[in-house]
Amino acid sequence: MTTNPRPPARVLRHGIDLVHVPRLREVMEGNPAFEERVFTAGERAYCRAKADPFPHFAARFAAKEAVLKALRRGISAEGSDGRLLEIEVVRAHGAPRLATSGLAARLVARGGADAAVLSLTHAGEYAMASVVWSEHRTTAGGPAEAVS
């Protein structure tokens, strides 16, 4: 008797974060090195081109936190060493999108993740980001194996 293997299940991954813009402004103004440790050159250029860069920095910081949450990691566990620089919000034209590198990219790829959908918003004193992507999982709960 032959049984048909089950197709990989799709697992939804979601992370969300809210940042208080005045608090981030205070941190950045009190510690100028923070900006280079957390934001890529592209993110810094984008935000600094704005009349008030801090809501834009806050939205990008929230996006980085949201990605780490979706990966079941966190800044408390990872620190703000290189991990935050491995997650970049890119916005050339149209909607912002995520670019990952290093360990962040490997963690995303390990689960067979599709392209992430990123949403950013900022209003008044708050900025928020939400990231969603789906992963292909085997029935055992691990990442799906590639089929050739």
C-alpha positions as CSV (number, residue, x, y, z in Angstrom):
1,M,0.0,0.0,0.0
2,T,1.3,3.4,-1.0
3,T,0.5,6.5,1.0
4,N,0.8,10.0,-0.3
5,P,3.0,12.2,1.7
6,R,1.4,15.3,3.1
7,P,2.3,18.6,1.5
8,P,4.2,21.0,3.7
9,A,2.0,23.1,6.0
10,R,2.1,26.9,5.8
11,V,2.9,28.6,9.1
12,L,2.2,32.3,9.4
13,R,4.9,34.3,11.1
14,H,4.0,37.8,12.5
15,G,5.8,40.4,14.5
16,I,4.6,43.8,15.6
17,D,6.2,46.6,17.6
18,L,5.3,50.1,18.8
19,V,8.0,52.7,19.5
20,H,7.5,55.9,21.5
21,V,9.2,58.5,19.2
22,P,10.2,61.0,22.0
23,R,12.0,58.1,23.9
24,L,13.9,57.1,20.7
25,R,14.8,60.7,20.1
26,E,16.1,61.0,23.7
27,V,18.2,57.8,23.3
28,M,19.6,58.9,19.9
29,E,20.4,62.5,21.0
30,G,22.0,61.2,24.3
31,N,24.1,58.5,22.5
32,P,25.1,59.5,18.9
33,A,26.8,56.1,18.4
34,F,23.4,54.4,18.7
35,E,22.4,55.6,15.2
36,E,25.3,53.9,13.5
37,R,25.0,50.7,15.6
38,V,21.3,50.3,14.8
39,F,20.5,51.8,11.4
40,T,22.2,51.1,8.0
41,A,23.7,53.8,5.9
42,G,20.6,53.7,3.6
43,E,18.2,54.0,6.5
44,R,20.1,56.9,8.0
45,A,20.2,58.8,4.7
46,Y,16.4,58.2,4.2
47,C,15.5,59.4,7.7
48,R,17.9,62.3,7.8
49,A,16.5,63.7,4.6
50,K,13.2,64.3,6.4
51,A,12.3,67.5,8.2
52,D,11.9,65.5,11.4
53,P,13.8,62.2,11.1
54,F,12.8,60.7,14.4
55,P,9.3,59.3,13.5
56,H,11.0,57.6,10.5
57,F,13.8,56.2,12.6
58,A,11.2,55.0,15.1
59,A,9.3,53.2,12.4
60,R,12.5,51.5,11.2
61,F,13.4,50.5,14.8
62,A,9.9,49.1,15.2
63,A,10.4,47.1,12.0
64,K,13.6,45.6,13.2
65,E,12.0,44.6,16.5
66,A,9.0,43.2,14.6
67,V,11.3,41.0,12.5
68,L,13.1,39.7,15.6
69,K,9.8,38.9,17.2
70,A,8.5,37.0,14.2
71,L,11.8,35.1,14.3
72,R,11.1,34.4,18.0
73,R,14.2,36.3,19.0
74,G,14.5,39.6,20.7
75,I,16.8,42.5,21.3
76,S,17.2,41.4,24.9
77,A,18.5,38.0,23.8
78,E,20.5,39.3,20.7
79,G,21.6,42.7,21.9
80,S,22.0,45.5,19.5
81,D,25.3,44.2,18.2
82,G,25.1,43.4,14.5
83,R,21.7,41.9,14.4
84,L,19.8,45.1,13.9
85,L,22.1,46.1,11.0
86,E,21.2,42.8,9.4
87,I,17.6,44.0,9.1
88,E,17.1,46.9,6.8
89,V,14.0,48.8,5.7
90,V,14.5,49.7,2.1
91,R,12.3,52.3,0.4
92,A,13.4,53.4,-3.1
93,H,9.9,53.7,-4.7
94,G,6.5,52.7,-3.4
95,A,6.0,50.7,-0.2
96,P,8.8,49.9,2.1
97,R,10.3,46.4,2.1
98,L,12.7,44.4,4.2
99,A,16.2,43.3,3.3
100,T,18.0,40.9,5.5
101,S,21.6,39.7,5.7
102,G,23.8,37.6,7.9
103,L,22.2,35.5,10.6
104,A,18.8,37.3,10.1
105,A,18.7,36.2,6.5
106,R,19.7,32.6,7.4
107,L,17.0,32.4,10.1
108,V,14.4,33.6,7.6
109,A,15.6,31.2,4.9
110,R,15.8,28.3,7.3
111,G,12.0,28.2,7.6
112,G,11.5,28.4,3.8
113,A,9.9,31.9,4.2
114,D,8.2,33.7,1.4
115,A,8.8,37.4,0.9
116,A,7.9,39.4,4.0
117,V,5.1,41.9,3.9
118,L,6.0,45.1,5.9
119,S,3.7,47.8,7.1
120,L,4.9,51.0,8.8
121,T,3.0,53.8,10.3
122,H,3.7,56.8,12.5
123,A,1.4,59.4,14.0
124,G,2.1,61.9,16.8
125,E,4.3,60.3,19.4
126,Y,4.2,56.7,18.2
127,A,5.5,54.7,15.3
128,M,4.5,51.1,14.6
129,A,5.6,48.3,12.3
130,S,4.1,44.9,11.5
131,V,5.8,42.2,9.5
132,V,4.1,39.0,8.2
133,W,5.4,36.1,6.2
134,S,4.5,32.5,5.7
135,E,6.8,29.5,6.0
136,H,6.6,26.1,4.5
137,R,6.7,23.4,7.3
138,T,6.8,19.7,7.2
139,T,4.1,17.8,9.2
140,A,6.8,17.2,11.9
141,G,7.0,20.9,12.5
142,G,10.4,21.5,11.1
143,P,11.3,23.4,7.9
144,A,10.1,21.8,4.7
145,E,12.8,20.2,2.6
146,A,13.3,21.3,-0.9
147,V,11.9,19.0,-3.5
148,S,13.8,18.7,-6.8
